[in-house]
Amino acid sequence: MSKEDFLKEEESMIEEEFLEDGEELRVSITLDDDRVMECVVLCILEVEDREYIAVMPEDEDAEEVYLYRYSEDEEGQPELSNIETDEEYELAAEAFDEWLDEEEYNALADE
C-alpha cells in the first residue's frame, strides 16, 4: 500500500474505541462513512518524542498494517491521529519494521 493510499483510507477516521479481548488488545476504528474497521493492536512504538500504534484489520484476508500517532488524554484514554508527513511516516514505518524483525527473530529462537 502506498503512502497516498494509506492517507486516503485513514483520513476518514473520526473516532476510536479500545477494547481488551483476552490477551489481545483490539481497536474499533469508526470511519466517517460509518464503516467500522475492527483491528488487532500489534504494538505501540516510541520514536523520538512520539508514540505510534500499529494495527491490523481482523479480517482473515487482511495483510495490511496501519500506523497512527498514539497518545493518551488527561484521563488516560487512548487517542489515535493520522501521521501527516512523509518524513514522520518513514520514521514510524522504520521503527515498525525493526520491531517486526525482532519479533520474527524471537519466534525463530523459541523454536
C-alpha positions in Angstrom: 0.0 0.0 0.0 1.4 3.4 -1.0 1.6 6.3 1.4 -1.0 8.1 -0.6 -3.5 5.1 -0.5 -2.8 4.9 3.3 -3.6 8.5 3.8 -6.8 8.4 1.7 -8.1 5.5 3.7 -7.1 6.8 7.1 -8.1 10.4 6.7 -11.7 9.3 7.1 -11.1 8.1 10.7 -13.2 10.0 13.2 -13.1 8.1 16.4 -11.6 5.1 18.1 -12.7 2.7 20.8 -10.2 0.5 22.6 -11.4 -2.9 23.8 -9.5 -5.7 25.5 -10.4 -9.2 24.4 -8.4 -11.8 26.4 -4.7 -11.2 25.7 -5.1 -9.2 22.5 -5.9 -5.5 22.6 -8.3 -4.6 19.9 -9.4 -1.3 18.5 -12.6 -0.4 16.6 -12.0 2.5 14.2 -15.1 4.2 13.0 -14.6 5.9 9.6 -16.6 9.0 8.6 -18.6 6.8 6.2 -19.8 5.0 9.3 -17.9 1.8 8.4 -16.2 0.2 11.4 -12.8 -1.4 11.0 -12.1 -3.9 13.7 -8.3 -4.2 14.3 -5.8 -6.0 16.5 -3.2 -3.9 18.1 0.2 -5.3 17.1 2.4 -2.9 19.1 2.9 0.6 20.4 6.3 2.1 19.4 8.2 5.1 20.7 10.1 7.1 18.1 11.9 10.2 19.3 9.3 12.1 21.3 6.2 10.4 19.9 4.4 7.1 20.2 2.9 5.2 17.3 0.5 2.3 17.2 0.5 -0.4 14.6 -2.9 -2.1 13.9 -4.0 -4.9 11.6 -7.6 -5.4 10.5 -9.1 -8.6 11.9 -10.3 -9.8 8.5 -8.5 -13.1 7.8 -7.6 -11.9 4.3 -6.1 -8.6 5.5 -2.3 -8.3 5.1 -2.1 -4.5 5.7 -0.8 -2.8 8.8 -1.9 0.7 9.6 0.2 3.1 11.6 -1.2 6.0 13.6 0.1 8.5 16.1 -0.8 7.3 19.6 -1.3 9.4 22.7 -3.4 9.5 25.8 -5.6 12.3 27.0 -5.5 13.8 30.6 -7.8 10.9 31.8 -5.5 8.2 30.3 -7.8 7.4 27.4 -6.1 6.4 24.2 -6.3 8.7 21.2 -5.2 8.0 17.6 -4.4 10.5 14.9 -3.1 10.4 11.4 0.5 10.6 10.5 0.6 13.7 8.3 4.1 13.9 6.7 6.1 11.5 4.7 9.1 12.0 7.0 7.2 11.1 10.1 5.6 8.1 8.3 9.0 6.9 7.3 10.3 7.1 10.9 7.2 5.2 12.2 7.4 2.6 9.4 11.1 2.0 10.0 10.5 1.5 13.8 7.7 -1.0 13.0 10.0 -2.9 10.5 12.6 -3.1 13.3 10.0 -4.4 15.8 8.7 -6.9 13.2 12.3 -8.2 12.6 12.8 -8.6 16.3 9.5 -10.5 16.7 10.4 -12.8 13.8 13.9 -13.4 15.3 12.4 -14.2 18.7 9.9 -16.6 17.2 12.7 -18.5 15.4 14.8 -18.5 18.5 12.0 -20.0 20.5 11.5 -23.0 18.1 
